[in-house]
Amino acid sequence: MKVLVAVKRVLDYNVKPRVKPDGSGVDLAGVKLSMNPFDEIAVEEAVRLKEKGIATEVVAVSCGVTPCQETLRTAMAMGADRAILVECAEELQPLAVAKLLKALVDTEKPSLVILGKQAIDDDCNQTGQMLAALAGLPQATFASKVDVVDGKATVTREVDGGLEILQLDMPAVITTDLRLNEPRYVTLPNIMKAKKKPLQTLKPSDLGVDVTPRIRTLKVEEPPRRGAGVKLADVAALVDKLKNEAKVI
C-alpha cells in the first residue's frame, strides 16, 4: 500500500510574522521557514503505518519554490521513501494545490493520502477537502486516530460534540489534527540518508494544471495593539464597564 503525504513550507511557528511595508503580505525575507506542523503529523502517521507493515511506500509531495526541497528532505529524514516537488514560482492557492495533488494521485495511485488539516500561514483548511472532491475519494478530516485494516481506514475525528468514528473504503483522503501523534525528532544520520533518497521535480504544466491565482489579496495588516488594563475598585465597577463600555453583557 502506497501513502502520499503533502507537506508545505511555511514561516516557522516560533517566528513572529512581520507585515511588508506596502501591506502586500507577510515578509519572509531572512526568516526561518520550516515544515507546517500539521504536515509533520501527517508524515509521522504515514511513517508509522509503514513501520507497522501496513504501508509499503511513503511518498512526500510539496508544491512551491525550489527551497521546498529542504522541506521534502526533512520528510524523507523522518522516514518517507522518496519525494516529488511541483516547482512553481507563482503564489499557490488551495484550489491550485488540490488540482496538482489530484494529478499526482491519478499518476501515483496511492491507497491513502494524508495531509495536515491546515497550514499555519493562511489557515485556509481547504486543500484536503478540495482534493477529495476533485478526486472523488472518501474523506475524514481532523483525524485524532487512524487504523487501517483489510483495505479500510477507521478514523476517529474530533467534532464539536466530542468524537466521531468513520470507516472509509480506500483509496481515501485524511487530514490530521494535533492529537493524532507527536512527530519524531529528526536525527543527523537520517538527515544524511535523506540526501541520497530520490527527489523528482515537476512543473505544473507537466501535470496539465493551471495554477493562475483566483483570489487577490487587497491588503495585509497587523492586528491592533492591545490596550493597557485598568484596576477597578469593586465588582460593581467591573459590571458597569462590561455593560456600558465593552457592551458584552
Order of alpha helices (4+ residues) and beta strands (2+ residues): beta-beta-beta-alpha-beta-alpha-beta-alpha-beta-alpha-beta-beta-beta-beta-alpha-beta-alpha
